Amino acid sequence: MVLSKLNTPEKLLLGYFAYLAAAILFVPLDGRQRLVVMVVNCLIALVLLLVGHYGNAGGRGLLAALRPWIPVFFILVAYRESGLLLTPDPSHRLDALFIRFDNVILHNSGVLRVLDWGAPWIQYYLELSYLLCYPIVPFGLASLYLVKDESALGKGAGNDLSTGRSLSPIGAIAREHFWTAVLLASLTCYFLFPFFPLAPPRELFDDVPGPRVAPLLRAMNHWLLGKYSVGASLFPSAHVAATAAAALAIRRYLPRLGWLFVVVAVSIALATVYGRYHYALDAIAGGLVGVSAFWVSCRLSKRGSGRR
C-alpha cells in the first residue's frame, strides 16, 4: 500500500492538506480561489505519494536526499491556506481580552528597567531573534546531518540478523523525529488559527515597551510580515511552537548544540511579545504546544522504532 511507505511527517502533511481541501468548501471564497487550493493540494498529495514510493531507495539517490527537505516548503503552503479559513472579528473582542494580560507584563517596572538599562542592544537582540524564527527550522534540520550514521539499536545501518528487518540510520530517524515534532506543533497551531480571530498587537496597539531605538532590524521584520504574513495574530504562536519543538528534538540527538537552539527558541518567544508580533498568551500557548508536540513525537518515534 502506498500510504504505508510514507513516514510520519508525510502522513501528517497529507492528512492536514486533506483537511484543508475539505474545510475550504465551507468558507466564503470565490470559485477561482477554491479551485486553486484544490489543485495545489492535489499536487502536494501526489508529490508526497511519489516521494514515499520512490524516495527510499536505501537512503540513496537525489529524491532520497531531497525527501527530508520537502516539508520546509509544504509547511509554508499550509500556513497560507490556513489563513484563508480565518474570518476577522471587527469588534476585536479577543484582542481586548488578551491585551490585559500583556499590560501586566509589559508595564511591569522590572521589565521596563531592564529594557531601559540594556537599550539599544536588548532591542536589537530581540529583533534579531525574531528574524531567526524563519531560518531556525531549516538550520535545525541541517544540523541533524551531524548525527553519526549509526542504527537506532547501535548496530550500524543494514539488517538486524536476528529478525531480518532493515535498520534505519539514526540520522534518518533523527530527521524524521524532528519533522514529526515540528509539524505536530505547527499544524496544531494552524488548525486552531480560525477559532481565534486576533489581529497583530503591533497593528492595534502602539505599546512597544521600553525606550524606542533605531528600527535597524525591526524594519526588516515588518517588511517580511507585510509580504508573507496572512495579517493576523496566530494563537497559539506557530513560531514559538515550531522553534520549541525543533530545539527539543535537536537537543535529544545533539545535546550541546541543542542547548543553543533552546536559547534561540526562548529568545524568539520573548521577541514575539516585546515586538508586539504576538500577545503573551500566544507565546505561552505556543510554548506549551511545542513541548507537547515533542512529547507526542517521542512516543511515536519509539513506537516506529519498534516496528523497524
N, C-alpha and C positions, 0 to 999 in steps of 0.2 A: 504494500500500500504506500502511495506517495507520501501521505502525511506522516507515516512512521519514520521517514528519512529526514524530516525536519527536526532541528534541535529546538530546545525550549524557547529561546528568544524568537525564533522564526515563527513558532506556533503562536506566541503572544502577539506578534505583529499581524499575522494572518487573522487571528480572532478579532483584534481591535479594528482592523480595516473592514472586516465583515460587519462589525457593529456600526461603524461609521456609514457604510453603504446603506444599512437599514435605517439608521437614525435620520439620515439626510432627507428621507422621504417625508418626514413629519415636521420639517421646518419650512418657513416661507421663503423659498428660493425660486428664482426663475428657472425655466426649463434648461437653459444652457448651462448654468452653474451645476444643476443636479446631474446633467449628462456628463460634464467634465469630471465630477467627483466619481461617478460610476465607472467611467472609462479608466481613470487613473487608478482606482482601487482594484479593478480587474487586472490591469497591467502589473501592479505591485504583487497581487496574489500569484500571477503567472511567474513573475521573476522569483518569488520565494519558492514556488514549487520546483522550478527548474534548477535553482541553486541547491535545493535539498536533494534532487535526483542526481545531478551531475557534479555537485561541488565537493563531494567527499574525496574520491579518488585517492584514498590513503593519505590525505593531507598534502598531496602534491598537485601541481598544475595551477594555472592562472586563476581559474574560478575558485579553487580551494583556497588560494591565497587571498582573494578578494572577499570571500564569504564573511569573515568577521567584521568587515568594514561596511557592509551593506546597511545595517541598522542605523549608521550615522546619518544617512540621507533619509531613510524612511521615517525616522523619529521626527524630523522637521516637517515632513508632509503631514504626519499625524497631528502635530501641533496646529498647523494652518487649518486643516479640515475641522478640528475640534472647535476652532474659533467660529466656524460657520453655524454651529449649533447654539451659540450664545445669543440671547435676547437681552439687550441692555435695559436696565431699570432707570428711567429718567428721574425717579424720586430719590435715588441713591440712599435707600434706607439702610442697606447693609454697610455702606461706606460710613454713614453717620454712627453706626454701632462700632465698627472696627476702629475708627479714629479715636474713640475714647480711650481704648487700651494704649494706643500709640502715644497719646498725650501724656499718659502717666509715665511712660518710659522716656520719651524724647525731651520732656521738660523737667526731668529729674536733675537736681542741682549737681549731683556727682557726674552724670553723663555730660552735662554742659561744661563742667570744669575740665574734664579730660579732653573734650574736643577743643576747648579754648587753649589748653596747655600744649596740645600736640599740633596745633594748626601751623602750617597748612599740610604737614606731612601725613597726619592721620587721614585727612580728607583725600589726599592723593592716593594713599594706600587703599582706602576703601573703594574708591572709584576704579582703581586698577583691579582690585579683587573682583568687583562686579564684571569687569571686562573679561576676566578669566572664566566666567561661567560658560562662555561659548566654546573655548577650546579644551576645557578640562576633561570632557568625556573622550574626545579623540586622543588627547595626551595620555589619559589613563589607560586606554586600550593599547596604545603603542608601548607603554611601559611594561605591559604584561608579556611582551615578547622577550623580556629579560628573564622570565621564569625558565629555569632549566627544564629541558625537554625530557622529563622522566615520566614514567607512568604513575597514575594515581596510587598504585599499590607499591611503588618503589622498585619495579622490576624492569623498567625501561620499556620503550614503545615496542609493540609487537603482539605476541599472543600469550595468553595465560595457558600454560601447558596443562594445567590441572583441569581446565574447563574447555579449552579450545577457543575461548572468546577473545576478540580483539581488544587490546588495551589502548585507551586513548592517551596521548601525551598529556602531561599535566598542564603544559602551556595552553593547549586547546581547551582543556577543562576549565582553566582559569579564565580564559576569554569568554567561554560560554556562561560561566557563573557571573562574570562581570556584567554581561549584557542582560542576563536574567534579572539581576538586581536593578540595573538602571532602567530597563523597560518596565518592570513592575512598578517602580517608583514614578516614572514619567507618565505612563499610560493611566495609572490611577488618578493622578492629578488632572490629566486631560479629560478623563471620564467625568470627574466632579466639576470641571470647569463651568458647564452651562447652568449648574444648580446654584452658583454663587456669582450673580451678575455684579461684579465690582469694577469700579474704574480705578486706574492707577492713581495712587495718592499724590504723585507729583503733579498730576493734572488738576486735581480738585483742591489741593491744599498747598499753599506756599509755606511749608513748615519744615524745611531742612534745618536740623538743629545745629547749634554752634555757629562760629564765625563763617561768613561766606569767603570762599577762596576762588582764585582764578580757575575758570572751568576748563582746565587743561584736558583731562580725560573725561570729564562729565559730558562735554560736548560730543565726544565720540560715542559714548553710551547712548545719548539721546538720539544721535543720528542713526545708529543701528536699530534702536527701538522704533524710530519713525519709519524706517524702511521695511522692517521684517516682523514687527510685533503685530498682534491682532488687535491692539489698542484696548486691552482690558487687563485688570489685575487678576492673576490666577490664584485661586485658593483650592488646595494648598499650593505653595510655590513649587513649581516643577523644577526650577533652577536649584533650589535648596534640596529638594528631594533627590534629584538625579545626582548632584555632586556628593551628597551624603552617602548614598548607596554606592557610588563609584569609589569613594575614598575607603569605605569599609571593605569593599571587595578587594581593592588593591592591597590594603593592609593585611588581608588574610594570606596573600601569596608573597608579598614583598613588604615585610613588616616595617623596615626602616623607611623606605620610600613612601609607604602607606601613611606614615605619620605626617609627612609633608602634605600629602593630599588631604588629610584630615584638617590640618591647619588652614589650607586654602578653602576647604568646604565651609568651615566655621566663619572664615573671613567673608566669604560670599554671602552667607546668611546675614551677617551684621551689615554688610554693604547694601543688601536689598532694603533693609529697614532705614538705614541712615540716608541713603539717596532717594528715598520715597518711591522706590520701584515696586515695593510691596508693603503691605501692612505687616506689623509684627506678628499678628496671628497667622498670616500667610506663611511666614518663615518658620514659625514654631510648628505649625501643622505639616509643612513640607519636611522638616527635620524628622518628625515622627513617622511620616510616610516612608522616608528614605531608610530609616533604621528598620522599620517593619518589613520593607521590601527586601532588605539584605537578609533579615532573619528567615523570611519565607524562601528566598533563593538558596540559602544554605540547606534548608530541608529538602528542596527539590534537587539540589546538587548531590546530596548524599543518596537520595533515592535513585537518581540517574546513574551514579557511580556503581551502585549495587547491581544494576541491570547490565552494565557494560561487560 
